[in-house]
Amino acid sequence: MVTVEQFKDVFKQFEAADEDYYHDYMADLASNARKGYKLALPFEVMTVPEWEIEIVEEDTDRSYDSYGDTRAEDCFIIFKVTDASGESNMFKLPGSYYSYEGWEWNVTSIAEVKSVPKTIYVWESI
């Protein structure tokens, strides 16, 4: 099973191998973030582990202010990582977006997560 440190290390190795490519790749990550998207790591610049990485959830919605600037705080992408033996676990990559800065993904804050059912009540007119 892949540990959170191993998952973080893949991103660190990628950045160390080719910093410009890494930053472009991470900036494009939000536009590709949709359920079922399979992440392809850049085998041409680093040794890629035999993992399957799939996006299972994302919140990359941005809001616009009256000046047309966009921002998004508390964004995230949830990855399901399956190793070569077929064992899976999930990781949350937190991030944010600001019009003049672009996407900022906080790789050092990647955490292992699991889905937990939650009941909510809404009130409707009858």
Buried (B, 14 or more C-beta within 10 A) or exposed (E): EBEBEEBBEBBEBBBEBBEEBBBEBBBEBBEBBEEEBEBEBEEEBBEBBEBEBBBBBBEBEBEEEEEEEEBBEEBBBBBBBBBEEEEBBBBBBBBBBBEEEEBEBEBEEBEBBEEEEEEEEEEEEE
